[in-house]
C-alpha cells in the first residue's frame, strides 16, 4: 500500500513537471535522432553533459525501485521483474514525450526516452537485491496459519514459543 501511494505521488509530480507550460522565447525543433542531444551535451563540456545526462537518468529512476514493490514477491524473478519494469517505464517515458510534443513550449526528444529508461534499469539493478532481502525478512501482516505452515518464513513469532514447546514435551514424557 505504501509503495502504491509513493508511486502515485511520484507520477503526479513527474507528470506535472514534464507537462507544465514554460514561458520561452523560442523552441528548438524536436530531436528524433538517437544520441544527438547527448553528443551535443558532451561537446558543450563535462559540466553541461553531467547536468543534462544526470537529469535524464534521475527523472524516472525511482520507478525502478517502486514498480517491483507493487507485485507479489517483488514482481517475480529478477529478470522478469527487470524486463517488466524497464518496459513499463520505457512506455511511460514515451507517453510523456508524446504529450510534451503537443504543448507549444515543450519539445520531444528521443534521448530523454533513452536516458529515462536507462536510469530505471540501473536503479532496478541496484535496488532489487536489497529490496528482496528486506521483503523476505519481514513477515506479512495478517498472515494466515495455513500460509505460515506452507511458507515457514511467514510464521509469526509468538512470545514464549520455545517454553510452550518444552512444556508440551514434558507433558508427553510424563504420560509415558
Secondary structure by P-SEA (a helix, b strand, c coil): caaaaaaaaaaaaaaaaaccccccccccccccccaaaaaaaaaacaaaaaaaaaaaaacaaaaaaaaaaacccccccaaaaaaaaaaaaaaaaaaaaaaaaacccbbbbaaaaaaaaaaaaaaaaacaaaaaaaaaacccccccaaaaaacccccccccaaaaaaaaaaaaaaaac
